[in-house]
Amino acid sequence: MAGTPKRQSTYPLSYSSRHKPRRWPLVLRFVKGAIHADILLPVVLHSAWAALIVYLNNLTDGDFALPNGIIPSLSIVVGLML
């Protein structure tokens, strides 16, 4: 095979310096079809609710305890919601 040209070796990310650097990571870019705006309110409300529960737990002397029988059921429900 004397007529075949020799292949040049390529390196991973050899063309990465030719692209314009991005200001935001891909996860935070609001592009068409992104769901960031749709899930922002539920995430903020769940975070505020969890912070309120932690604050009340630290404020009071007692603990907010759940019975041992409800924990497996609650984990199944939370897993299905995710």
PDB file with one MODEL, atoms N, CA, C and O in Angstrom:
MODEL        1
ATOM      1  N   MET A   1       0.813  -1.169   0.000  1.00  0.00           N
ATOM      2  CA  MET A   1       0.000   0.000   0.000  1.00  0.00           C
ATOM      3  C   MET A   1       0.869   1.249   0.000  1.00  0.00           C
ATOM      4  O   MET A   1       0.870   2.023   0.958  1.00  0.00           O
ATOM      5  N   ALA A   2       1.559   1.422  -1.018  1.00  0.00           N
ATOM      6  CA  ALA A   2       2.476   2.545  -1.106  1.00  0.00           C
ATOM      7  C   ALA A   2       1.751   3.852  -1.372  1.00  0.00           C
ATOM      8  O   ALA A   2       2.281   4.917  -1.055  1.00  0.00           O
ATOM      9  N   GLY A   3       0.532   3.803  -1.955  1.00  0.00           N
ATOM     10  CA  GLY A   3      -0.160   5.036  -2.323  1.00  0.00           C
ATOM     11  C   GLY A   3      -1.019   5.631  -1.209  1.00  0.00           C
ATOM     12  O   GLY A   3      -1.563   6.721  -1.381  1.00  0.00           O
ATOM     13  N   THR A   4      -1.154   4.952  -0.085  1.00  0.00           N
ATOM     14  CA  THR A   4      -2.012   5.484   0.994  1.00  0.00           C
ATOM     15  C   THR A   4      -1.255   6.515   1.815  1.00  0.00           C
ATOM     16  O   THR A   4      -0.112   6.288   2.213  1.00  0.00           O
ATOM     17  N   PRO A   5      -1.898   7.644   2.066  1.00  0.00           N
ATOM     18  CA  PRO A   5      -1.224   8.647   2.904  1.00  0.00           C
ATOM     19  C   PRO A   5      -1.176   8.205   4.362  1.00  0.00           C
ATOM     20  O   PRO A   5      -2.049   7.484   4.847  1.00  0.00           O
ATOM     21  N   LYS A   6      -0.154   8.649   5.026  1.00  0.00           N
ATOM     22  CA  LYS A   6       0.006   8.308   6.436  1.00  0.00           C
ATOM     23  C   LYS A   6      -0.976   9.133   7.281  1.00  0.00           C
ATOM     24  O   LYS A   6      -1.136  10.334   7.063  1.00  0.00           O
ATOM     25  N   ARG A   7      -1.618   8.485   8.230  1.00  0.00           N
ATOM     26  CA  ARG A   7      -2.585   9.183   9.087  1.00  0.00           C
ATOM     27  C   ARG A   7      -1.852  10.028  10.117  1.00  0.00           C
ATOM     28  O   ARG A   7      -0.845   9.610  10.687  1.00  0.00           O
ATOM     29  N   GLN A   8      -2.382  11.230  10.342  1.00  0.00           N
ATOM     30  CA  GLN A   8      -1.823  12.078  11.385  1.00  0.00           C
ATOM     31  C   GLN A   8      -2.425  11.686  12.725  1.00  0.00           C
ATOM     32  O   GLN A   8      -3.600  11.331  12.812  1.00  0.00           O
ATOM     33  N   SER A   9      -1.613  11.753  13.756  1.00  0.00           N
ATOM     34  CA  SER A   9      -2.146  11.422  15.071  1.00  0.00           C
ATOM     35  C   SER A   9      -2.967  12.592  15.586  1.00  0.00           C
ATOM     36  O   SER A   9      -2.605  13.754  15.400  1.00  0.00           O
ATOM     37  N   THR A  10      -4.056  12.274  16.224  1.00  0.00           N
ATOM     38  CA  THR A  10      -4.930  13.313  16.795  1.00  0.00           C
ATOM     39  C   THR A  10      -4.833  13.252  18.308  1.00  0.00           C
ATOM     40  O   THR A  10      -4.540  12.207  18.890  1.00  0.00           O
ATOM     41  N   TYR A  11      -5.079  14.369  18.917  1.00  0.00           N
ATOM     42  CA  TYR A  11      -5.020  14.470  20.365  1.00  0.00           C
ATOM     43  C   TYR A  11      -6.380  14.915  20.881  1.00  0.00           C
ATOM     44  O   TYR A  11      -7.029  15.752  20.254  1.00  0.00           O
ATOM     45  N   PRO A  12      -6.821  14.375  22.005  1.00  0.00           N
ATOM     46  CA  PRO A  12      -8.097  14.826  22.571  1.00  0.00           C
ATOM     47  C   PRO A  12      -8.024  16.308  22.903  1.00  0.00           C
ATOM     48  O   PRO A  12      -7.000  16.802  23.374  1.00  0.00           O
ATOM     49  N   LEU A  13      -9.089  16.990  22.659  1.00  0.00           N
ATOM     50  CA  LEU A  13      -9.225  18.425  22.928  1.00  0.00           C
ATOM     51  C   LEU A  13      -8.209  19.266  22.158  1.00  0.00           C
ATOM     52  O   LEU A  13      -7.804  20.329  22.628  1.00  0.00           O
ATOM     53  N   SER A  14      -7.796  18.802  20.985  1.00  0.00           N
ATOM     54  CA  SER A  14      -6.814  19.576  20.229  1.00  0.00           C
ATOM     55  C   SER A  14      -7.419  20.852  19.658  1.00  0.00           C
ATOM     56  O   SER A  14      -6.707  21.828  19.421  1.00  0.00           O
ATOM     57  N   TYR A  15      -8.731  20.846  19.438  1.00  0.00           N
ATOM     58  CA  TYR A  15      -9.382  22.040  18.901  1.00  0.00           C
ATOM     59  C   TYR A  15     -10.093  22.856  19.976  1.00  0.00           C
ATOM     60  O   TYR A  15     -10.828  23.790  19.652  1.00  0.00           O
ATOM     61  N   SER A  16      -9.890  22.525  21.228  1.00  0.00           N
ATOM     62  CA  SER A  16     -10.639  23.213  22.284  1.00  0.00           C
ATOM     63  C   SER A  16     -10.232  24.669  22.434  1.00  0.00           C
ATOM     64  O   SER A  16     -11.050  25.490  22.849  1.00  0.00           O
ATOM     65  N   SER A  17      -9.005  25.009  22.111  1.00  0.00           N
ATOM     66  CA  SER A  17      -8.567  26.395  22.268  1.00  0.00           C
ATOM     67  C   SER A  17      -9.071  27.286  21.143  1.00  0.00           C
ATOM     68  O   SER A  17      -8.978  28.509  21.243  1.00  0.00           O
ATOM     69  N   ARG A  18      -9.601  26.701  20.078  1.00  0.00           N
ATOM     70  CA  ARG A  18     -10.090  27.500  18.955  1.00  0.00           C
ATOM     71  C   ARG A  18     -11.491  28.037  19.184  1.00  0.00           C
ATOM     72  O   ARG A  18     -11.922  28.958  18.490  1.00  0.00           O
ATOM     73  N   HIS A  19     -12.210  27.473  20.150  1.00  0.00           N
ATOM     74  CA  HIS A  19     -13.577  27.919  20.420  1.00  0.00           C
ATOM     75  C   HIS A  19     -13.576  29.048  21.440  1.00  0.00           C
ATOM     76  O   HIS A  19     -12.694  29.152  22.292  1.00  0.00           O
ATOM     77  N   LYS A  20     -14.602  29.892  21.319  1.00  0.00           N
ATOM     78  CA  LYS A  20     -14.753  30.988  22.258  1.00  0.00           C
ATOM     79  C   LYS A  20     -15.079  30.428  23.645  1.00  0.00           C
ATOM     80  O   LYS A  20     -15.943  29.560  23.762  1.00  0.00           O
ATOM     81  N   PRO A  21     -14.423  30.895  24.675  1.00  0.00           N
ATOM     82  CA  PRO A  21     -14.752  30.375  26.015  1.00  0.00           C
ATOM     83  C   PRO A  21     -16.170  30.771  26.427  1.00  0.00           C
ATOM     84  O   PRO A  21     -16.609  31.897  26.193  1.00  0.00           O
ATOM     85  N   ARG A  22     -16.857  29.846  27.028  1.00  0.00           N
ATOM     86  CA  ARG A  22     -18.239  30.099  27.444  1.00  0.00           C
ATOM     87  C   ARG A  22     -18.259  30.738  28.821  1.00  0.00           C
ATOM     88  O   ARG A  22     -17.441  30.419  29.683  1.00  0.00           O
ATOM     89  N   ARG A  23     -19.203  31.643  29.013  1.00  0.00           N
ATOM     90  CA  ARG A  23     -19.311  32.330  30.287  1.00  0.00           C
ATOM     91  C   ARG A  23     -20.006  31.461  31.335  1.00  0.00           C
ATOM     92  O   ARG A  23     -19.598  31.456  32.496  1.00  0.00           O
ATOM     93  N   TRP A  24     -21.045  30.730  30.944  1.00  0.00           N
ATOM     94  CA  TRP A  24     -21.817  29.897  31.870  1.00  0.00           C
ATOM     95  C   TRP A  24     -21.610  28.430  31.539  1.00  0.00           C
ATOM     96  O   TRP A  24     -21.443  28.083  30.370  1.00  0.00           O
ATOM     97  N   PRO A  25     -21.617  27.558  32.543  1.00  0.00           N
ATOM     98  CA  PRO A  25     -21.573  26.115  32.253  1.00  0.00           C
ATOM     99  C   PRO A  25     -22.849  25.670  31.532  1.00  0.00           C
ATOM    100  O   PRO A  25     -23.862  26.367  31.571  1.00  0.00           O
ATOM    101  N   LEU A  26     -22.797  24.539  30.893  1.00  0.00           N
ATOM    102  CA  LEU A  26     -23.927  24.046  30.108  1.00  0.00           C
ATOM    103  C   LEU A  26     -25.176  23.880  30.954  1.00  0.00           C
ATOM    104  O   LEU A  26     -26.285  24.110  30.471  1.00  0.00           O
ATOM    105  N   VAL A  27     -25.013  23.484  32.211  1.00  0.00           N
ATOM    106  CA  VAL A  27     -26.162  23.269  33.094  1.00  0.00           C
ATOM    107  C   VAL A  27     -26.927  24.570  33.364  1.00  0.00           C
ATOM    108  O   VAL A  27     -28.140  24.537  33.570  1.00  0.00           O
ATOM    109  N   LEU A  28     -26.247  25.689  33.364  1.00  0.00           N
ATOM    110  CA  LEU A  28     -26.876  26.962  33.706  1.00  0.00           C
ATOM    111  C   LEU A  28     -27.289  27.785  32.493  1.00  0.00           C
ATOM    112  O   LEU A  28     -27.785  28.900  32.655  1.00  0.00           O
ATOM    113  N   ARG A  29     -27.102  27.275  31.300  1.00  0.00           N
ATOM    114  CA  ARG A  29     -27.481  28.044  30.112  1.00  0.00           C
ATOM    115  C   ARG A  29     -28.969  27.907  29.851  1.00  0.00           C
ATOM    116  O   ARG A  29     -29.502  26.798  29.803  1.00  0.00           O
ATOM    117  N   PHE A  30     -29.637  29.041  29.684  1.00  0.00           N
ATOM    118  CA  PHE A  30     -31.058  29.063  29.385  1.00  0.00           C
ATOM    119  C   PHE A  30     -31.229  29.060  27.874  1.00  0.00           C
ATOM    120  O   PHE A  30     -31.190  30.115  27.241  1.00  0.00           O
ATOM    121  N   VAL A  31     -31.414  27.898  27.303  1.00  0.00           N
ATOM    122  CA  VAL A  31     -31.606  27.768  25.871  1.00  0.00           C
ATOM    123  C   VAL A  31     -33.049  27.390  25.603  1.00  0.00           C
ATOM    124  O   VAL A  31     -33.791  27.054  26.526  1.00  0.00           O
ATOM    125  N   LYS A  32     -33.443  27.444  24.355  1.00  0.00           N
ATOM    126  CA  LYS A  32     -34.813  27.097  23.995  1.00  0.00           C
ATOM    127  C   LYS A  32     -35.094  25.638  24.372  1.00  0.00           C
ATOM    128  O   LYS A  32     -34.333  24.739  24.012  1.00  0.00           O
ATOM    129  N   GLY A  33     -36.168  25.417  25.084  1.00  0.00           N
ATOM    130  CA  GLY A  33     -36.533  24.072  25.505  1.00  0.00           C
ATOM    131  C   GLY A  33     -35.995  23.698  26.873  1.00  0.00           C
ATOM    132  O   GLY A  33     -36.268  22.597  27.352  1.00  0.00           O
ATOM    133  N   ALA A  34     -35.233  24.583  27.524  1.00  0.00           N
ATOM    134  CA  ALA A  34     -34.698  24.279  28.849  1.00  0.00           C
ATOM    135  C   ALA A  34     -35.810  24.382  29.886  1.00  0.00           C
ATOM    136  O   ALA A  34     -36.757  25.151  29.719  1.00  0.00           O
ATOM    137  N   ILE A  35     -35.689  23.609  30.948  1.00  0.00           N
ATOM    138  CA  ILE A  35     -36.745  23.581  31.965  1.00  0.00           C
ATOM    139  C   ILE A  35     -36.363  24.382  33.202  1.00  0.00           C
ATOM    140  O   ILE A  35     -37.034  24.274  34.229  1.00  0.00           O
ATOM    141  N   HIS A  36     -35.313  25.173  33.132  1.00  0.00           N
ATOM    142  CA  HIS A  36     -34.861  25.930  34.297  1.00  0.00           C
ATOM    143  C   HIS A  36     -35.978  26.800  34.870  1.00  0.00           C
ATOM    144  O   HIS A  36     -36.214  26.794  36.078  1.00  0.00           O
ATOM    145  N   ALA A  37     -36.654  27.537  34.014  1.00  0.00           N
ATOM    146  CA  ALA A  37     -37.699  28.447  34.486  1.00  0.00           C
ATOM    147  C   ALA A  37     -38.891  27.674  35.065  1.00  0.00           C
ATOM    148  O   ALA A  37     -39.566  28.166  35.969  1.00  0.00           O
ATOM    149  N   ASP A  38     -39.149  26.481  34.555  1.00  0.00           N
ATOM    150  CA  ASP A  38     -40.290  25.697  35.032  1.00  0.00           C
ATOM    151  C   ASP A  38     -40.053  25.108  36.417  1.00  0.00           C
ATOM    152  O   ASP A  38     -40.991  24.997  37.206  1.00  0.00           O
ATOM    153  N   ILE A  39     -38.821  24.731  36.723  1.00  0.00           N
ATOM    154  CA  ILE A  39     -38.569  24.080  38.010  1.00  0.00           C
ATOM    155  C   ILE A  39     -38.002  25.028  39.058  1.00  0.00           C
ATOM    156  O   ILE A  39     -37.776  24.616  40.195  1.00  0.00           O
ATOM    157  N   LEU A  40     -37.767  26.283  38.703  1.00  0.00           N
ATOM    158  CA  LEU A  40     -37.161  27.216  39.645  1.00  0.00           C
ATOM    159  C   LEU A  40     -38.065  27.451  40.855  1.00  0.00           C
ATOM    160  O   LEU A  40     -37.591  27.393  41.990  1.00  0.00           O
ATOM    161  N   LEU A  41     -39.344  27.712  40.641  1.00  0.00           N
ATOM    162  CA  LEU A  41     -40.259  27.967  41.755  1.00  0.00           C
ATOM    163  C   LEU A  41     -40.420  26.752  42.672  1.00  0.00           C
ATOM    164  O   LEU A  41     -40.319  26.918  43.888  1.00  0.00           O
ATOM    165  N   PRO A  42     -40.667  25.536  42.159  1.00  0.00           N
ATOM    166  CA  PRO A  42     -40.759  24.389  43.065  1.00  0.00           C
ATOM    167  C   PRO A  42     -39.480  24.130  43.857  1.00  0.00           C
ATOM    168  O   PRO A  42     -39.548  23.762  45.029  1.00  0.00           O
ATOM    169  N   VAL A  43     -38.329  24.314  43.243  1.00  0.00           N
ATOM    170  CA  VAL A  43     -37.066  24.094  43.957  1.00  0.00           C
ATOM    171  C   VAL A  43     -36.903  25.112  45.075  1.00  0.00           C
ATOM    172  O   VAL A  43     -36.484  24.758  46.177  1.00  0.00           O
ATOM    173  N   VAL A  44     -37.231  26.380  44.802  1.00  0.00           N
ATOM    174  CA  VAL A  44     -37.124  27.419  45.830  1.00  0.00           C
ATOM    175  C   VAL A  44     -38.108  27.162  46.961  1.00  0.00           C
ATOM    176  O   VAL A  44     -37.757  27.318  48.131  1.00  0.00           O
ATOM    177  N   LEU A  45     -39.340  26.768  46.630  1.00  0.00           N
ATOM    178  CA  LEU A  45     -40.341  26.503  47.674  1.00  0.00           C
ATOM    179  C   LEU A  45     -39.954  25.298  48.527  1.00  0.00           C
ATOM    180  O   LEU A  45     -40.111  25.341  49.747  1.00  0.00           O
ATOM    181  N   HIS A  46     -39.454  24.226  47.915  1.00  0.00           N
ATOM    182  CA  HIS A  46     -39.032  23.063  48.697  1.00  0.00           C
ATOM    183  C   HIS A  46     -37.832  23.398  49.583  1.00  0.00           C
ATOM    184  O   HIS A  46     -37.738  22.928  50.716  1.00  0.00           O
ATOM    185  N   SER A  47     -36.931  24.202  49.064  1.00  0.00           N
ATOM    186  CA  SER A  47     -35.773  24.603  49.871  1.00  0.00           C
ATOM    187  C   SER A  47     -36.192  25.466  51.049  1.00  0.00           C
ATOM    188  O   SER A  47     -35.674  25.302  52.154  1.00  0.00           O
ATOM    189  N   ALA A  48     -37.134  26.391  50.823  1.00  0.00           N
ATOM    190  CA  ALA A  48     -37.628  27.240  51.912  1.00  0.00           C
ATOM    191  C   ALA A  48     -38.363  26.409  52.965  1.00  0.00           C
ATOM    192  O   ALA A  48     -38.216  26.646  54.164  1.00  0.00           O
ATOM    193  N   TRP A  49     -39.150  25.439  52.510  1.00  0.00           N
ATOM    194  CA  TRP A  49     -39.878  24.568  53.435  1.00  0.00           C
ATOM    195  C   TRP A  49     -38.896  23.748  54.292  1.00  0.00           C
ATOM    196  O   TRP A  49     -39.080  23.629  55.503  1.00  0.00           O
ATOM    197  N   ALA A  50     -37.871  23.192  53.670  1.00  0.00           N
ATOM    198  CA  ALA A  50     -36.878  22.414  54.410  1.00  0.00           C
ATOM    199  C   ALA A  50     -36.107  23.296  55.385  1.00  0.00           C
ATOM    200  O   ALA A  50     -35.809  22.872  56.502  1.00  0.00           O
ATOM    201  N   ALA A  51     -35.784  24.520  54.971  1.00  0.00           N
ATOM    202  CA  ALA A  51     -35.077  25.439  55.864  1.00  0.00           C
ATOM    203  C   ALA A  51     -35.951  25.830  57.054  1.00  0.00           C
ATOM    204  O   ALA A  51     -35.445  25.984  58.165  1.00  0.00           O
ATOM    205  N   LEU A  52     -37.259  25.992  56.834  1.00  0.00           N
ATOM    206  CA  LEU A  52     -38.183  26.306  57.926  1.00  0.00           C
ATOM    207  C   LEU A  52     -38.261  25.150  58.923  1.00  0.00           C
ATOM    208  O   LEU A  52     -38.262  25.379  60.133  1.00  0.00           O
ATOM    209  N   ILE A  53     -38.325  23.927  58.434  1.00  0.00           N
ATOM    210  CA  ILE A  53     -38.376  22.762  59.313  1.00  0.00           C
ATOM    211  C   ILE A  53     -37.100  22.660  60.147  1.00  0.00           C
ATOM    212  O   ILE A  53     -37.161  22.391  61.346  1.00  0.00           O
ATOM    213  N   VAL A  54     -35.953  22.873  59.517  1.00  0.00           N
ATOM    214  CA  VAL A  54     -34.685  22.815  60.253  1.00  0.00           C
ATOM    215  C   VAL A  54     -34.619  23.926  61.288  1.00  0.00           C
ATOM    216  O   VAL A  54     -34.143  23.708  62.403  1.00  0.00           O
ATOM    217  N   TYR A  55     -35.088  25.111  60.934  1.00  0.00           N
ATOM    218  CA  TYR A  55     -35.089  26.234  61.875  1.00  0.00           C
ATOM    219  C   TYR A  55     -35.987  25.944  63.077  1.00  0.00           C
ATOM    220  O   TYR A  55     -35.596  26.179  64.220  1.00  0.00           O
ATOM    221  N   LEU A  56     -37.186  25.435  62.815  1.00  0.00           N
ATOM    222  CA  LEU A  56     -38.104  25.108  63.916  1.00  0.00           C
ATOM    223  C   LEU A  56     -37.561  23.975  64.782  1.00  0.00           C
ATOM    224  O   LEU A  56     -37.761  23.976  65.997  1.00  0.00           O
ATOM    225  N   ASN A  57     -36.886  23.026  64.179  1.00  0.00           N
ATOM    226  CA  ASN A  57     -36.298  21.931  64.945  1.00  0.00           C
ATOM    227  C   ASN A  57     -35.185  22.450  65.862  1.00  0.00           C
ATOM    228  O   ASN A  57     -35.060  21.998  67.000  1.00  0.00           O
ATOM    229  N   ASN A  58     -34.386  23.387  65.376  1.00  0.00           N
ATOM    230  CA  ASN A  58     -33.334  23.956  66.207  1.00  0.00           C
ATOM    231  C   ASN A  58     -33.878  24.903  67.264  1.00  0.00           C
ATOM    232  O   ASN A  58     -33.262  25.082  68.315  1.00  0.00           O
ATOM    233  N   LEU A  59     -35.020  25.508  66.995  1.00  0.00           N
ATOM    234  CA  LEU A  59     -35.615  26.471  67.909  1.00  0.00           C
ATOM    235  C   LEU A  59     -36.276  25.791  69.104  1.00  0.00           C
ATOM    236  O   LEU A  59     -36.197  26.293  70.225  1.00  0.00           O
ATOM    237  N   THR A  60     -36.910  24.680  68.878  1.00  0.00           N
ATOM    238  CA  THR A  60     -37.639  23.995  69.945  1.00  0.00           C
ATOM    239  C   THR A  60     -36.730  22.988  70.651  1.00  0.00           C
ATOM    240  O   THR A  60     -35.669  22.615  70.151  1.00  0.00           O
ATOM    241  N   ASP A  61     -37.182  22.567  71.823  1.00  0.00           N
ATOM    242  CA  ASP A  61     -36.419  21.582  72.592  1.00  0.00           C
ATOM    243  C   ASP A  61     -36.638  20.159  72.085  1.00  0.00           C
ATOM    244  O   ASP A  61     -35.724  19.336  72.132  1.00  0.00           O
ATOM    245  N   GLY A  62     -37.834  19.869  71.606  1.00  0.00           N
ATOM    246  CA  GLY A  62     -38.136  18.518  71.125  1.00  0.00           C
ATOM    247  C   GLY A  62     -37.641  18.298  69.712  1.00  0.00           C
ATOM    248  O   GLY A  62     -37.250  19.238  69.021  1.00  0.00           O
ATOM    249  N   ASP A  63     -37.664  17.044  69.292  1.00  0.00           N
ATOM    250  CA  ASP A  63     -37.272  16.698  67.925  1.00  0.00           C
ATOM    251  C   ASP A  63     -38.509  16.400  67.100  1.00  0.00           C
ATOM    252  O   ASP A  63     -39.515  15.910  67.614  1.00  0.00           O
ATOM    253  N   PHE A  64     -38.420  16.702  65.812  1.00  0.00           N
ATOM    254  CA  PHE A  64     -39.464  16.291  64.886  1.00  0.00           C
ATOM    255  C   PHE A  64     -39.118  14.880  64.442  1.00  0.00           C
ATOM    256  O   PHE A  64     -38.355  14.693  63.494  1.00  0.00           O
ATOM    257  N   ALA A  65     -39.664  13.908  65.109  1.00  0.00           N
ATOM    258  CA  ALA A  65     -39.311  12.527  64.811  1.00  0.00           C
ATOM    259  C   ALA A  65     -40.453  11.858  64.061  1.00  0.00           C
ATOM    260  O   ALA A  65     -41.624  12.149  64.302  1.00  0.00           O
ATOM    261  N   LEU A  66     -40.104  10.973  63.165  1.00  0.00           N
ATOM    262  CA  LEU A  66     -41.083  10.175  62.444  1.00  0.00           C
ATOM    263  C   LEU A  66     -41.053   8.759  62.994  1.00  0.00           C
ATOM    264  O   LEU A  66     -39.988   8.263  63.364  1.00  0.00           O
ATOM    265  N   PRO A  67     -42.208   8.099  63.055  1.00  0.00           N
ATOM    266  CA  PRO A  67     -42.211   6.698  63.497  1.00  0.00           C
ATOM    267  C   PRO A  67     -41.412   5.822  62.520  1.00  0.00           C
ATOM    268  O   PRO A  67     -41.311   6.133  61.334  1.00  0.00           O
ATOM    269  N   ASN A  68     -40.856   4.739  63.033  1.00  0.00           N
ATOM    270  CA  ASN A  68     -40.027   3.866  62.208  1.00  0.00           C
ATOM    271  C   ASN A  68     -40.793   3.198  61.074  1.00  0.00           C
ATOM    272  O   ASN A  68     -40.195   2.840  60.059  1.00  0.00           O
ATOM    273  N   GLY A  69     -42.084   3.027  61.224  1.00  0.00           N
ATOM    274  CA  GLY A  69     -42.869   2.360  60.185  1.00  0.00           C
ATOM    275  C   GLY A  69     -43.137   3.235  58.976  1.00  0.00           C
ATOM    276  O   GLY A  69     -43.425   2.716  57.897  1.00  0.00           O
ATOM    277  N   ILE A  70     -43.050   4.545  59.126  1.00  0.00           N
ATOM    278  CA  ILE A  70     -43.392   5.425  58.012  1.00  0.00           C
ATOM    279  C   ILE A  70     -42.194   5.728  57.117  1.00  0.00           C
ATOM    280  O   ILE A  70     -42.375   6.177  55.985  1.00  0.00           O
ATOM    281  N   ILE A  71     -40.997   5.496  57.589  1.00  0.00           N
ATOM    282  CA  ILE A  71     -39.793   5.861  56.825  1.00  0.00           C
ATOM    283  C   ILE A  71     -39.694   5.079  55.505  1.00  0.00           C
ATOM    284  O   ILE A  71     -39.414   5.701  54.480  1.00  0.00           O
ATOM    285  N   PRO A  72     -39.909   3.749  55.470  1.00  0.00           N
ATOM    286  CA  PRO A  72     -39.848   3.061  54.168  1.00  0.00           C
ATOM    287  C   PRO A  72     -40.923   3.544  53.195  1.00  0.00           C
ATOM    288  O   PRO A  72     -40.667   3.680  51.998  1.00  0.00           O
ATOM    289  N   SER A  73     -42.123   3.802  53.708  1.00  0.00           N
ATOM    290  CA  SER A  73     -43.193   4.290  52.835  1.00  0.00           C
ATOM    291  C   SER A  73     -42.854   5.670  52.295  1.00  0.00           C
ATOM    292  O   SER A  73     -43.088   5.960  51.122  1.00  0.00           O
ATOM    293  N   LEU A  74     -42.308   6.509  53.146  1.00  0.00           N
ATOM    294  CA  LEU A  74     -41.943   7.854  52.726  1.00  0.00           C
ATOM    295  C   LEU A  74     -40.815   7.825  51.692  1.00  0.00           C
ATOM    296  O   LEU A  74     -40.797   8.641  50.770  1.00  0.00           O
ATOM    297  N   SER A  75     -39.882   6.896  51.843  1.00  0.00           N
ATOM    298  CA  SER A  75     -38.791   6.814  50.863  1.00  0.00           C
ATOM    299  C   SER A  75     -39.305   6.334  49.513  1.00  0.00           C
ATOM    300  O   SER A  75     -38.801   6.769  48.478  1.00  0.00           O
ATOM    301  N   ILE A  76     -40.294   5.451  49.500  1.00  0.00           N
ATOM    302  CA  ILE A  76     -40.878   5.003  48.232  1.00  0.00           C
ATOM    303  C   ILE A  76     -41.605   6.156  47.559  1.00  0.00           C
ATOM    304  O   ILE A  76     -41.480   6.335  46.348  1.00  0.00           O
ATOM    305  N   VAL A  77     -42.354   6.933  48.310  1.00  0.00           N
ATOM    306  CA  VAL A  77     -43.089   8.071  47.749  1.00  0.00           C
ATOM    307  C   VAL A  77     -42.136   9.109  47.187  1.00  0.00           C
ATOM    308  O   VAL A  77     -42.351   9.623  46.089  1.00  0.00           O
ATOM    309  N   VAL A  78     -41.087   9.421  47.931  1.00  0.00           N
ATOM    310  CA  VAL A  78     -40.110  10.402  47.451  1.00  0.00           C
ATOM    311  C   VAL A  78     -39.398   9.884  46.216  1.00  0.00           C
ATOM    312  O   VAL A  78     -39.143  10.651  45.288  1.00  0.00           O
ATOM    313  N   GLY A  79     -39.072   8.607  46.182  1.00  0.00           N
ATOM    314  CA  GLY A  79     -38.433   8.023  45.007  1.00  0.00           C
ATOM    315  C   GLY A  79     -39.329   8.076  43.787  1.00  0.00           C
ATOM    316  O   GLY A  79     -38.845   8.316  42.680  1.00  0.00           O
ATOM    317  N   LEU A  80     -40.624   7.857  43.963  1.00  0.00           N
ATOM    318  CA  LEU A  80     -41.551   7.940  42.827  1.00  0.00           C
ATOM    319  C   LEU A  80     -41.727   9.370  42.354  1.00  0.00           C
ATOM    320  O   LEU A  80     -41.920   9.614  41.163  1.00  0.00           O
ATOM    321  N   MET A  81     -41.661  10.324  43.285  1.00  0.00           N
ATOM    322  CA  MET A  81     -41.779  11.721  42.880  1.00  0.00           C
ATOM    323  C   MET A  81     -40.574  12.167  42.065  1.00  0.00           C
ATOM    324  O   MET A  81     -40.706  12.998  41.167  1.00  0.00           O
ATOM    325  N   LEU A  82     -39.402  11.622  42.369  1.00  0.00           N
ATOM    326  CA  LEU A  82     -38.218  12.006  41.603  1.00  0.00           C
ATOM    327  C   LEU A  82     -38.283  11.410  40.218  1.00  0.00           C
ATOM    328  O   LEU A  82     -37.375  11.617  39.414  1.00  0.00           O
TER     329      LEU A  82
ENDMDL
END
